[in-house]
Amino acid sequence: MSAQETIKNAIDTNDVMLFMKGTPVFPQCGFSSTVTQILNYIGVEYNSLNVLEDQDIRQGIKDFSNWPTIPQLYVKGEFVGGCDIVKDMFEQGELREFFEENGIELAAAEE
Amino acid sequence: MTNRQNRIRTALTAELSPDLLEVEDDSHRHAGHAGASPAGETHYSIKVWSKSFEGMNRVKIHRKINEILQPEFDSGLHALSIKIIRPE
């Protein structure tokens, strides 16, 4: 598969897909780390792809999304944004609702 | 003020006539991190509002800003944190 096909396939087959530097367990960039922490906090299941493992994916996702930076979050095939946007949605209290509207199940909120 | 900081400010001011614009050079906070350069000028954060953002969602606003600053990304800008400050 070409990089573009790999990216398209990842987005199409995962309801919540995060392109990041490193892994959720070991993020290798502060911005990627922030997004994984937010997703973990609100209890959404997601898959991730470590762009540092493949230079073609690293550049390819920027071209695919027409977006110059990483991380990048896709939900149900749609580009949501990078760290700033995810963080802003979270801080404005919109993120949980956004996932629910998209039919994504969230772990019960901790009281 | 660094050169890139000036260029970012000038480009955004010219294209957006912003009501609010703050440009910070955060490069020193990322020294040694991948993407950082010993010369600095790699990591910036901006706070911005422009009336031209009315009716645009976050992705559109970010795309607009990224488009204006494409020459900077092409010349070593590694990370740009954008905070959109909507007026109350």
Backbone of each chain as ProteinMPNN parsed JSONL, in Angstrom:
{"seq_chain_A": "MSAQETIKNAIDTNDVMLFMKGTPVFPQCGFSSTVTQILNYIGVEYNSLNVLEDQDIRQGIKDFSNWPTIPQLYVKGEFVGGCDIVKDMFEQGELREFFEENGIELAAAEE", "coords_chain_A": {"N_chain_A": [[0.845, -1.201, 0.0], [0.481, 2.231, -0.755], [1.632, 5.25, 0.911], [-0.463, 7.109, 1.001], [-2.65, 5.424, 0.613], [-2.465, 3.818, 2.882], [-2.95, 5.707, 4.862], [-5.553, 6.558, 4.189], [-6.91, 4.159, 4.508], [-6.536, 3.719, 7.257], [-8.01, 5.815, 8.323], [-10.535, 5.26, 7.343], [-11.168, 2.833, 8.523], [-11.131, 3.132, 11.219], [-13.029, 4.515, 13.751], [-12.201, 6.538, 15.451], [-9.313, 8.053, 14.91], [-5.971, 8.664, 15.423], [-3.238, 10.41, 14.297], [0.006, 10.569, 15.23], [3.033, 11.564, 17.014], [5.051, 9.156, 18.227], [3.647, 6.882, 20.638], [0.458, 6.218, 22.291], [1.173, 5.286, 24.826], [3.801, 6.046, 24.998], [4.282, 8.93, 24.134], [6.0, 11.075, 21.857], [6.168, 13.776, 21.663], [5.139, 16.889, 22.843], [2.709, 17.991, 21.994], [1.354, 15.877, 20.794], [1.182, 14.276, 23.024], [-0.54, 15.764, 24.651], [-2.992, 15.524, 23.288], [-3.478, 12.741, 23.451], [-3.77, 12.507, 26.191], [-6.103, 13.975, 26.653], [-7.99, 12.507, 25.168], [-7.832, 10.081, 26.518], [-8.712, 10.926, 28.996], [-11.41, 11.672, 28.603], [-12.325, 9.254, 27.957], [-12.467, 7.899, 25.459], [-12.265, 5.433, 22.947], [-9.548, 4.825, 20.824], [-7.569, 4.524, 17.836], [-4.12, 4.653, 16.943], [-1.49, 6.001, 14.935], [1.919, 5.922, 14.561], [3.716, 8.428, 13.334], [6.385, 8.817, 13.221], [7.561, 6.474, 12.63], [7.505, 6.084, 9.957], [8.554, 7.796, 7.32], [7.243, 8.449, 4.967], [4.565, 8.363, 5.683], [4.568, 10.341, 7.573], [5.037, 12.723, 6.109], [3.031, 12.277, 4.31], [0.549, 12.403, 5.668], [0.338, 15.055, 6.204], [0.048, 16.121, 3.663], [-2.256, 14.772, 2.874], [-4.25, 15.771, 4.577], [-3.967, 18.394, 4.129], [-2.64, 19.96, 6.065], [-0.321, 21.35, 8.222], [0.93, 20.305, 10.476], [1.509, 17.875, 13.129], [0.072, 16.399, 15.988], [-2.818, 14.841, 14.319], [-6.282, 14.519, 14.3], [-8.822, 12.294, 13.385], [-12.291, 11.707, 13.074], [-14.764, 9.42, 12.451], [-14.047, 9.447, 9.769], [-13.782, 12.12, 9.209], [-11.79, 15.058, 9.265], [-10.805, 16.448, 12.262], [-9.012, 18.109, 13.671], [-5.945, 19.522, 14.999], [-3.729, 19.584, 17.836], [-4.3, 22.1, 19.112], [-6.984, 22.568, 18.423], [-8.366, 20.311, 19.378], [-7.807, 20.604, 22.075], [-8.995, 23.074, 22.584], [-11.697, 22.492, 22.026], [-12.112, 20.662, 24.056], [-11.658, 22.251, 26.35], [-13.714, 24.078, 26.08], [-15.805, 22.508, 26.617], [-16.978, 21.039, 24.593], [-16.153, 18.692, 23.465], [-16.847, 16.114, 24.393], [-19.556, 16.037, 23.76], [-19.329, 16.264, 21.008], [-18.209, 13.773, 20.302], [-20.286, 12.129, 21.15], [-22.363, 12.968, 19.49], [-21.4, 11.953, 17.157], [-21.801, 9.345, 17.502], [-19.954, 7.927, 18.985], [-18.853, 5.867, 21.524], [-18.358, 6.661, 24.933], [-16.4, 6.188, 27.86], [-17.924, 6.005, 31.088], [-18.316, 9.113, 32.723], [-16.088, 10.145, 35.233], [-17.058, 10.684, 38.502]], "CA_chain_A": [[0.0, 0.0, 0.0], [1.191, 3.516, -0.716], [1.379, 6.0, 2.142], [-1.796, 7.7, 0.919], [-3.618, 4.334, 0.817], [-2.379, 3.432, 4.294], [-3.62, 6.764, 5.627], [-6.998, 6.492, 3.883], [-7.403, 2.933, 5.12], [-6.565, 3.917, 8.714], [-9.112, 6.737, 8.628], [-11.805, 4.617, 6.99], [-11.462, 1.637, 9.312], [-11.128, 3.457, 12.654], [-13.931, 5.638, 14.02], [-11.384, 7.608, 16.03], [-7.958, 7.744, 14.442], [-5.031, 9.734, 15.757], [-1.888, 10.382, 13.748], [0.77, 11.219, 16.291], [4.449, 11.227, 17.152], [5.14, 8.236, 19.343], [2.462, 6.055, 20.884], [-0.262, 6.715, 23.473], [1.931, 4.94, 26.041], [5.051, 6.796, 24.996], [4.247, 10.006, 23.14], [7.325, 11.661, 21.682], [6.001, 15.196, 21.361], [4.211, 17.452, 23.823], [1.393, 18.242, 21.4], [0.729, 14.549, 20.674], [0.906, 13.84, 24.387], [-1.728, 16.479, 25.127], [-4.198, 14.955, 22.676], [-3.745, 11.409, 24.022], [-4.258, 12.692, 27.57], [-7.502, 14.419, 26.589], [-8.81, 11.366, 24.711], [-7.878, 9.129, 27.628], [-9.491, 11.516, 30.089], [-12.852, 11.583, 28.351], [-12.664, 7.837, 27.86], [-12.813, 7.478, 24.107], [-11.342, 4.449, 22.372], [-9.008, 5.304, 19.555], [-6.367, 3.896, 17.319], [-3.146, 5.677, 16.595], [-0.402, 5.62, 14.04], [3.12, 6.685, 14.907], [4.259, 8.916, 12.048], [7.853, 8.81, 13.272], [8.05, 5.181, 12.139], [7.45, 6.018, 8.504], [8.717, 9.145, 6.788], [6.219, 8.688, 3.937], [3.312, 8.66, 6.387], [4.763, 11.62, 8.262], [4.759, 13.774, 5.134], [1.776, 11.946, 3.618], [-0.645, 12.847, 6.399], [0.268, 16.523, 6.034], [-0.507, 16.346, 2.327], [-3.613, 14.219, 2.833], [-5.166, 16.656, 5.307], [-3.598, 19.79, 3.874], [-2.476, 20.464, 7.441], [1.142, 21.29, 8.264], [1.515, 19.816, 11.734], [1.069, 16.623, 13.754], [-0.919, 15.359, 15.704], [-4.049, 15.087, 13.584], [-7.348, 13.613, 14.747], [-9.959, 12.04, 12.491], [-13.419, 11.0, 13.677], [-15.711, 8.96, 11.421], [-13.577, 9.824, 8.444], [-13.676, 13.57, 9.054], [-10.694, 15.718, 9.968], [-11.277, 17.277, 13.389], [-8.032, 19.161, 13.913], [-4.72, 19.171, 15.695], [-3.712, 19.743, 19.289], [-4.984, 23.323, 19.559], [-8.433, 22.462, 18.231], [-8.869, 19.311, 20.326], [-7.699, 21.208, 23.403], [-10.001, 24.132, 22.654], [-13.01, 21.829, 22.134], [-12.171, 20.075, 25.393], [-11.776, 23.322, 27.347], [-15.028, 24.707, 25.917], [-16.824, 21.523, 26.971], [-17.669, 20.586, 23.379], [-15.559, 17.489, 22.877], [-17.648, 14.952, 24.768], [-20.764, 16.143, 22.936], [-18.928, 15.999, 19.629], [-18.092, 12.325, 20.131], [-21.617, 11.53, 21.296], [-23.104, 13.261, 18.257], [-20.877, 11.089, 16.111], [-22.093, 7.962, 17.856], [-18.784, 7.285, 19.579], [-19.121, 5.575, 22.928], [-17.364, 7.154, 25.883], [-16.459, 5.593, 29.184], [-18.696, 6.845, 31.994], [-17.533, 10.185, 33.324], [-15.78, 9.926, 36.644], [-17.659, 11.725, 39.354]], "C_chain_A": [[0.879, 1.249, 0.0], [0.861, 4.223, 0.595], [-0.043, 6.561, 2.138], [-2.877, 6.638, 1.142], [-3.634, 3.889, 2.276], [-3.147, 4.43, 5.162], [-5.134, 6.671, 5.436], [-7.616, 5.287, 4.574], [-7.532, 3.086, 6.643], [-7.76, 4.786, 9.114], [-10.464, 6.061, 8.397], [-12.169, 3.478, 7.937], [-11.431, 1.892, 10.822], [-12.006, 4.683, 12.889], [-13.171, 6.823, 14.595], [-9.925, 7.25, 15.748], [-7.048, 8.93, 14.703], [-3.673, 9.477, 15.095], [-1.015, 11.203, 14.678], [2.247, 10.862, 16.206], [4.6, 10.386, 18.417], [3.847, 7.439, 19.462], [1.724, 6.621, 22.098], [0.486, 6.419, 24.769], [3.209, 5.775, 26.138], [5.043, 7.86, 23.896], [5.618, 10.668, 23.052], [7.264, 13.125, 21.288], [4.936, 15.718, 22.312], [2.803, 17.628, 23.271], [0.634, 16.916, 21.224], [0.322, 14.04, 22.052], [-0.372, 14.483, 24.921], [-3.003, 15.839, 24.573], [-4.506, 13.575, 23.255], [-4.296, 11.546, 25.449], [-5.729, 13.101, 27.591], [-8.407, 13.248, 26.184], [-8.937, 10.324, 25.817], [-8.8, 9.632, 28.733], [-10.984, 11.38, 29.84], [-13.287, 10.142, 28.032], [-13.117, 7.397, 26.479], [-11.777, 6.459, 23.626], [-10.846, 4.948, 21.037], [-7.836, 4.441, 19.117], [-5.402, 4.988, 16.921], [-2.105, 5.097, 15.654], [0.772, 6.542, 14.343], [3.823, 7.125, 13.622], [5.788, 8.903, 12.036], [8.426, 7.496, 12.722], [8.107, 5.11, 10.625], [7.454, 7.439, 7.92], [7.643, 9.472, 5.738], [4.859, 9.012, 4.559], [3.407, 10.044, 7.026], [4.488, 12.795, 7.32], [3.377, 13.57, 4.515], [0.545, 12.458, 4.337], [-0.794, 14.368, 6.3], [-0.352, 16.862, 4.681], [-1.975, 15.936, 2.271], [-4.615, 15.208, 3.432], [-5.004, 18.11, 4.902], [-3.464, 20.531, 5.209], [-1.001, 20.292, 7.792], [1.754, 20.636, 9.494], [0.866, 18.513, 12.188], [1.032, 16.888, 15.248], [-2.101, 15.822, 14.845], [-5.077, 14.032, 13.987], [-8.445, 13.523, 13.694], [-11.036, 11.288, 13.261], [-14.422, 10.688, 12.572], [-15.324, 9.497, 10.047], [-13.388, 11.317, 8.22], [-12.495, 14.118, 9.856], [-11.244, 16.648, 11.048], [-10.311, 18.421, 13.658], [-6.789, 18.609, 14.571], [-4.849, 19.459, 17.176], [-4.513, 20.955, 19.759], [-6.502, 23.168, 19.523], [-9.028, 21.457, 19.217], [-8.884, 19.892, 21.741], [-8.782, 22.267, 23.593], [-11.401, 23.521, 22.813], [-13.192, 21.247, 23.529], [-12.421, 21.163, 26.445], [-13.135, 24.014, 27.274], [-16.162, 23.734, 26.244], [-17.574, 20.956, 25.779], [-17.265, 19.182, 22.946], [-16.393, 16.239, 23.15], [-18.905, 14.883, 23.881], [-20.458, 15.786, 21.479], [-18.833, 14.492, 19.373], [-19.463, 11.668, 20.205], [-22.451, 11.758, 20.043], [-22.662, 12.364, 17.112], [-21.047, 9.606, 16.436], [-20.895, 7.201, 18.409], [-19.04, 7.102, 21.069], [-17.986, 6.095, 23.818], [-17.507, 6.38, 27.192], [-17.222, 6.548, 30.095], [-17.799, 7.894, 32.637], [-17.276, 9.863, 34.788], [-16.366, 11.062, 37.45], [-16.629, 12.224, 40.339]], "O_chain_A": [[1.901, 1.299, 0.684], [-0.072, 3.84, 1.3], [-0.743, 6.496, 3.148], [-3.897, 6.908, 1.777], [-4.696, 3.615, 2.835], [-3.889, 4.05, 6.068], [-5.896, 6.702, 6.403], [-8.7, 5.374, 5.151], [-8.512, 2.638, 7.239], [-8.43, 4.523, 10.113], [-11.411, 6.264, 9.157], [-13.349, 3.189, 8.133], [-11.675, 0.98, 11.612], [-11.775, 5.748, 12.315], [-13.461, 7.974, 14.268], [-9.388, 6.278, 16.278], [-7.315, 10.049, 14.266], [-3.048, 8.44, 15.32], [-1.264, 12.39, 14.891], [2.657, 9.99, 15.44], [4.317, 10.843, 19.525], [3.064, 7.339, 18.516], [2.289, 7.412, 22.853], [0.438, 7.213, 25.708], [3.635, 6.157, 27.228], [5.704, 7.715, 22.868], [6.313, 10.803, 24.059], [8.183, 13.653, 20.661], [3.934, 15.044, 22.552], [1.819, 17.44, 23.987], [-0.57, 16.843, 21.471], [-0.745, 13.451, 22.221], [-1.186, 13.821, 25.565], [-3.972, 15.637, 25.304], [-5.667, 13.266, 23.524], [-5.177, 10.79, 25.857], [-6.502, 12.639, 28.43], [-9.458, 13.03, 26.787], [-10.008, 9.755, 26.029], [-9.564, 8.868, 29.324], [-11.741, 11.02, 30.742], [-14.475, 9.865, 27.862], [-14.053, 6.607, 26.352], [-10.579, 6.606, 23.866], [-11.621, 5.436, 20.215], [-7.212, 3.737, 19.911], [-5.805, 6.107, 16.603], [-1.88, 3.889, 15.592], [0.638, 7.765, 14.376], [4.436, 6.32, 12.921], [6.409, 8.969, 10.975], [9.609, 7.411, 12.393], [8.691, 4.182, 10.066], [6.471, 8.173, 8.025], [7.193, 10.613, 5.629], [4.101, 9.827, 4.032], [2.447, 10.814, 7.018], [3.794, 13.744, 7.687], [2.652, 14.524, 4.234], [-0.407, 12.902, 3.695], [-1.906, 14.897, 6.312], [-1.17, 17.775, 4.57], [-2.817, 16.636, 1.71], [-5.684, 15.448, 2.87], [-5.807, 18.961, 5.285], [-4.083, 21.57, 5.438], [-0.475, 19.186, 7.671], [2.967, 20.434, 9.55], [-0.186, 18.114, 11.69], [1.926, 17.574, 15.743], [-2.344, 17.017, 14.674], [-4.794, 12.834, 14.013], [-8.927, 14.534, 13.184], [-10.742, 10.352, 14.005], [-14.869, 11.58, 11.852], [-16.172, 9.94, 9.273], [-12.894, 11.737, 7.174], [-12.241, 13.69, 10.982], [-12.054, 17.529, 10.765], [-10.729, 19.563, 13.851], [-6.604, 17.397, 14.685], [-5.956, 19.564, 17.704], [-5.31, 20.853, 20.692], [-7.21, 23.571, 20.446], [-10.07, 21.716, 19.82], [-9.835, 19.702, 22.5], [-9.409, 22.339, 24.65], [-12.192, 23.98, 23.637], [-14.273, 21.323, 24.113], [-13.279, 21.017, 27.315], [-13.65, 24.482, 28.29], [-17.337, 24.092, 26.16], [-18.684, 20.447, 25.931], [-17.96, 18.553, 22.148], [-16.615, 15.416, 22.262], [-19.258, 13.835, 23.341], [-21.233, 15.098, 20.815], [-19.317, 13.996, 18.355], [-19.772, 10.767, 19.425], [-23.158, 10.86, 19.586], [-23.442, 12.052, 16.212], [-20.515, 8.735, 15.748], [-20.832, 5.975, 18.312], [-19.392, 8.044, 21.779], [-16.808, 5.974, 23.481], [-18.605, 5.973, 27.571], [-17.174, 7.763, 29.901], [-16.673, 7.606, 33.042], [-18.157, 9.366, 35.489], [-16.195, 12.238, 37.127], [-16.925, 13.102, 41.15]]}, "seq_chain_B": "MTNRQNRIRTALTAELSPDLLEVEDDSHRHAGHAGASPAGETHYSIKVWSKSFEGMNRVKIHRKINEILQPEFDSGLHALSIKIIRPE", "coords_chain_B": {"N_chain_B": [[12.982, 40.976, 19.265], [12.45, 38.165, 17.21], [13.369, 37.426, 13.776], [11.587, 35.744, 12.381], [9.397, 35.948, 13.973], [8.692, 38.611, 13.556], [8.068, 38.466, 10.823], [5.87, 36.735, 10.851], [4.047, 38.24, 12.292], [3.794, 40.469, 10.605], [2.799, 39.342, 8.218], [0.33, 38.209, 9.029], [-0.981, 40.446, 9.976], [-1.221, 41.956, 7.651], [-2.867, 40.319, 6.074], [-5.129, 39.725, 7.584], [-6.045, 41.868, 9.064], [-6.136, 41.944, 11.993], [-8.078, 42.086, 15.056], [-7.024, 41.384, 17.378], [-3.783, 40.358, 18.103], [-1.203, 38.382, 19.116], [2.103, 37.342, 19.121], [4.235, 34.823, 20.014], [7.518, 33.664, 20.567], [8.333, 30.475, 21.16], [10.5, 28.896, 20.977], [12.759, 28.427, 22.584], [11.752, 26.868, 24.607], [11.578, 24.429, 23.534], [14.045, 23.488, 23.02], [16.427, 21.182, 21.858], [14.528, 19.288, 21.402], [12.951, 17.167, 18.946], [12.794, 18.639, 15.769], [13.382, 21.104, 16.714], [15.781, 23.684, 16.234], [19.207, 24.544, 16.543], [19.476, 27.18, 15.955], [17.086, 28.217, 16.688], [13.807, 29.763, 16.352], [11.701, 28.015, 15.622], [9.421, 27.158, 16.974], [6.336, 28.534, 17.631], [3.746, 30.506, 19.16], [0.508, 31.807, 18.736], [-1.968, 34.242, 19.535], [-5.073, 35.147, 18.437], [-7.565, 37.191, 16.872], [-9.806, 37.981, 14.317], [-12.119, 39.904, 12.484], [-12.694, 38.747, 10.115], [-12.895, 36.092, 10.649], [-15.411, 35.481, 11.405], [-18.165, 33.301, 11.277], [-16.628, 31.213, 10.423], [-15.452, 27.893, 11.013], [-13.288, 26.225, 13.441], [-11.356, 24.679, 12.101], [-11.303, 25.824, 9.574], [-10.398, 28.409, 10.163], [-7.854, 27.861, 11.194], [-6.731, 26.71, 8.916], [-6.709, 28.895, 7.2], [-4.887, 30.613, 8.492], [-2.612, 28.985, 8.465], [-2.204, 28.826, 5.758], [-1.544, 31.462, 5.103], [0.847, 31.556, 6.417], [2.407, 29.717, 5.131], [4.939, 30.075, 3.736], [6.631, 30.29, 5.917], [6.411, 27.795, 7.196], [7.576, 26.363, 5.187], [10.156, 27.159, 5.463], [11.282, 26.218, 7.809], [9.705, 26.624, 10.086], [8.349, 24.836, 12.685], [6.369, 24.224, 14.545], [3.254, 25.614, 15.264], [1.28, 27.069, 17.496], [-2.059, 27.812, 17.795], [-4.26, 30.039, 19.188], [-7.523, 30.831, 19.231], [-9.138, 33.7, 19.904], [-12.158, 34.37, 20.619], [-14.296, 37.178, 20.652], [-16.249, 38.123, 23.508]], "CA_chain_B": [[12.009, 40.151, 18.546], [13.151, 37.42, 16.165], [12.959, 37.74, 12.414], [10.377, 35.022, 12.002], [8.303, 36.538, 14.74], [8.307, 39.814, 12.81], [7.425, 38.101, 9.553], [4.541, 36.189, 11.171], [3.193, 39.363, 12.669], [3.55, 41.307, 9.429], [1.947, 38.621, 7.257], [-1.029, 38.062, 9.564], [-1.572, 41.782, 10.043], [-1.565, 42.374, 6.293], [-3.927, 39.49, 5.482], [-6.312, 39.539, 8.435], [-6.377, 43.069, 9.846], [-6.659, 41.357, 13.231], [-8.439, 42.927, 16.197], [-6.096, 40.959, 18.428], [-2.718, 39.486, 17.601], [0.019, 38.254, 19.918], [2.978, 36.304, 18.564], [5.302, 34.483, 20.955], [8.53, 32.68, 20.153], [8.491, 29.473, 22.222], [11.553, 27.962, 20.54], [13.663, 28.082, 23.683], [11.13, 25.837, 25.449], [11.645, 23.149, 22.822], [15.446, 23.248, 22.665], [16.835, 19.787, 21.955], [13.419, 18.434, 20.973], [12.925, 16.967, 17.492], [12.184, 19.775, 15.08], [14.034, 22.321, 17.169], [17.057, 23.931, 15.595], [20.05, 25.354, 17.43], [19.273, 28.586, 15.616], [15.789, 28.655, 17.194], [12.803, 30.167, 15.345], [11.002, 26.821, 15.152], [8.158, 26.951, 17.686], [5.681, 29.811, 17.932], [2.326, 30.454, 19.486], [-0.17, 33.077, 18.494], [-3.357, 34.46, 19.961], [-5.557, 35.974, 17.341], [-8.965, 37.307, 16.447], [-10.05, 38.89, 13.209], [-13.54, 39.865, 12.094], [-12.831, 37.869, 8.951], [-13.117, 34.715, 11.117], [-16.837, 35.294, 11.684], [-18.807, 32.296, 10.442], [-15.699, 30.135, 10.07], [-15.176, 26.983, 12.119], [-11.888, 26.245, 13.873], [-10.465, 24.119, 11.082], [-11.174, 26.828, 8.507], [-9.557, 29.51, 10.651], [-6.467, 27.36, 11.233], [-6.251, 26.544, 7.538], [-6.464, 30.242, 6.679], [-3.638, 31.093, 9.094], [-1.516, 28.149, 7.961], [-2.0, 29.203, 4.355], [-0.819, 32.732, 5.112], [2.202, 31.34, 6.945], [3.053, 28.603, 4.418], [6.371, 30.304, 3.504], [7.368, 30.052, 7.166], [6.505, 26.337, 7.349], [8.531, 25.884, 4.17], [11.519, 27.582, 5.788], [11.763, 25.748, 9.101], [8.75, 26.712, 11.191], [8.033, 23.438, 12.977], [5.118, 24.127, 15.29], [2.553, 26.878, 15.479], [0.107, 26.881, 18.336], [-2.984, 28.908, 17.486], [-5.386, 30.192, 20.11], [-8.491, 31.757, 18.653], [-9.774, 34.414, 21.015], [-13.421, 34.96, 20.167], [-14.779, 38.198, 21.58], [-17.443, 37.683, 24.271]], "C_chain_B": [[12.712, 39.458, 17.382], [12.596, 37.766, 14.789], [11.669, 37.047, 12.024], [9.172, 35.59, 12.732], [7.774, 37.795, 14.038], [7.545, 39.468, 11.541], [6.024, 37.556, 9.795], [3.577, 37.323, 11.48], [2.806, 40.196, 11.436], [2.57, 40.63, 8.466], [0.511, 38.539, 7.759], [-1.729, 39.418, 9.636], [-2.046, 42.216, 8.658], [-2.789, 41.619, 5.776], [-5.228, 39.515, 6.272], [-6.826, 40.815, 9.089], [-6.922, 42.663, 11.216], [-7.028, 42.401, 14.286], [-7.503, 42.62, 17.354], [-5.034, 40.075, 17.791], [-1.528, 39.541, 18.547], [0.825, 37.111, 19.334], [4.124, 36.073, 19.544], [6.255, 33.476, 20.324], [8.777, 31.732, 21.317], [9.683, 28.562, 21.968], [12.45, 27.515, 21.683], [13.095, 26.97, 24.556], [11.204, 24.463, 24.798], [13.074, 22.8, 22.428], [15.778, 21.772, 22.851], [15.768, 18.816, 21.504], [13.461, 18.292, 19.451], [12.225, 18.148, 16.832], [12.785, 21.084, 15.52], [15.377, 22.461, 16.448], [17.901, 24.763, 16.553], [19.864, 26.848, 17.174], [17.943, 29.122, 16.143], [14.81, 28.93, 16.06], [12.033, 28.983, 14.774], [9.606, 26.669, 15.752], [7.56, 28.307, 18.082], [4.265, 29.558, 18.411], [1.727, 31.827, 19.227], [-1.547, 33.061, 19.162], [-3.923, 35.442, 18.962], [-7.081, 36.029, 17.279], [-9.038, 38.321, 15.317], [-11.526, 38.785, 12.854], [-13.753, 38.947, 10.899], [-13.059, 36.407, 9.352], [-14.595, 34.422, 11.378], [-17.411, 34.247, 10.731], [-17.888, 31.168, 10.014], [-15.527, 29.212, 11.269], [-13.665, 26.957, 12.396], [-10.947, 25.764, 12.764], [-10.236, 25.145, 9.974], [-10.257, 27.969, 8.925], [-8.094, 29.067, 10.681], [-5.906, 27.231, 9.827], [-5.884, 27.896, 6.932], [-5.109, 30.752, 7.189], [-2.451, 30.295, 8.552], [-1.164, 28.514, 6.521], [-1.183, 30.502, 4.275], [0.642, 32.505, 5.516], [2.938, 30.183, 6.263], [4.546, 28.854, 4.156], [7.214, 30.058, 4.754], [7.494, 28.554, 7.437], [7.537, 25.774, 6.374], [9.972, 26.211, 4.553], [11.89, 27.287, 7.244], [10.858, 25.979, 10.305], [8.214, 25.306, 11.444], [6.673, 23.296, 13.665], [4.54, 25.513, 15.511], [1.302, 26.581, 16.279], [-0.808, 28.09, 18.15], [-4.098, 28.931, 18.523], [-6.305, 31.253, 19.534], [-9.252, 32.396, 19.811], [-11.045, 35.08, 20.493], [-13.862, 36.027, 21.164], [-16.043, 37.695, 22.282], [-18.706, 38.163, 23.595]], "O_chain_B": [[13.479, 40.086, 16.653], [11.505, 38.321, 14.659], [10.775, 37.647, 11.428], [8.078, 35.697, 12.178], [6.565, 38.005, 13.942], [6.526, 40.078, 11.219], [5.096, 37.864, 9.048], [2.446, 37.355, 10.993], [1.647, 40.57, 11.259], [1.639, 41.26, 7.964], [-0.426, 38.775, 6.996], [-2.93, 39.517, 9.385], [-3.134, 42.773, 8.51], [-3.649, 42.204, 5.117], [-6.307, 39.347, 5.703], [-7.939, 40.831, 9.615], [-8.054, 43.007, 11.557], [-6.39, 43.448, 14.399], [-7.224, 43.475, 18.195], [-5.348, 39.156, 17.034], [-0.924, 40.594, 18.755], [0.288, 36.032, 19.081], [4.882, 36.988, 19.866], [5.831, 32.55, 19.631], [9.352, 32.119, 22.333], [9.86, 27.564, 22.666], [12.854, 26.354, 21.742], [13.846, 26.214, 25.173], [10.923, 23.451, 25.44], [13.294, 21.919, 21.598], [15.449, 21.181, 23.88], [16.057, 17.647, 21.249], [13.945, 19.182, 18.751], [11.178, 18.596, 17.298], [12.715, 22.077, 14.795], [16.017, 21.468, 16.102], [17.37, 25.592, 17.291], [20.069, 27.672, 18.065], [17.683, 30.322, 16.066], [14.954, 28.405, 14.956], [11.744, 28.947, 13.578], [8.711, 26.115, 15.113], [8.193, 29.109, 18.769], [3.664, 28.528, 18.106], [2.353, 32.86, 19.466], [-2.182, 32.018, 19.321], [-3.304, 36.467, 18.677], [-7.778, 35.061, 17.586], [-8.409, 39.378, 15.364], [-12.112, 37.705, 12.917], [-14.851, 38.431, 10.689], [-13.378, 35.574, 8.504], [-14.987, 33.268, 11.551], [-17.173, 34.3, 9.524], [-18.321, 30.254, 9.312], [-15.461, 29.675, 12.408], [-12.877, 27.581, 11.686], [-9.895, 26.354, 12.52], [-9.115, 25.314, 9.496], [-9.436, 28.437, 8.136], [-7.206, 29.802, 10.249], [-4.757, 27.591, 9.569], [-4.875, 28.024, 6.238], [-4.294, 31.257, 6.417], [-1.412, 30.865, 8.221], [0.001, 28.511, 6.122], [-0.252, 30.615, 3.478], [1.549, 33.174, 5.02], [3.969, 29.723, 6.755], [5.351, 27.94, 4.333], [8.376, 29.662, 4.656], [8.553, 28.087, 7.859], [8.27, 24.837, 6.691], [10.906, 25.607, 4.025], [12.699, 27.995, 7.844], [11.195, 25.581, 11.42], [7.69, 24.661, 10.537], [5.924, 22.357, 13.393], [5.241, 26.45, 15.892], [0.38, 25.922, 15.797], [-0.39, 29.235, 18.324], [-4.799, 27.936, 18.705], [-5.923, 32.412, 19.369], [-9.919, 31.715, 20.59], [-11.013, 36.204, 19.992], [-13.809, 35.811, 22.375], [-16.814, 36.928, 21.706], [-19.805, 37.897, 24.079]]}, "name": "protein", "num_of_chains": 2, "seq": "MSAQETIKNAIDTNDVMLFMKGTPVFPQCGFSSTVTQILNYIGVEYNSLNVLEDQDIRQGIKDFSNWPTIPQLYVKGEFVGGCDIVKDMFEQGELREFFEENGIELAAAEEMTNRQNRIRTALTAELSPDLLEVEDDSHRHAGHAGASPAGETHYSIKVWSKSFEGMNRVKIHRKINEILQPEFDSGLHALSIKIIRPE"}
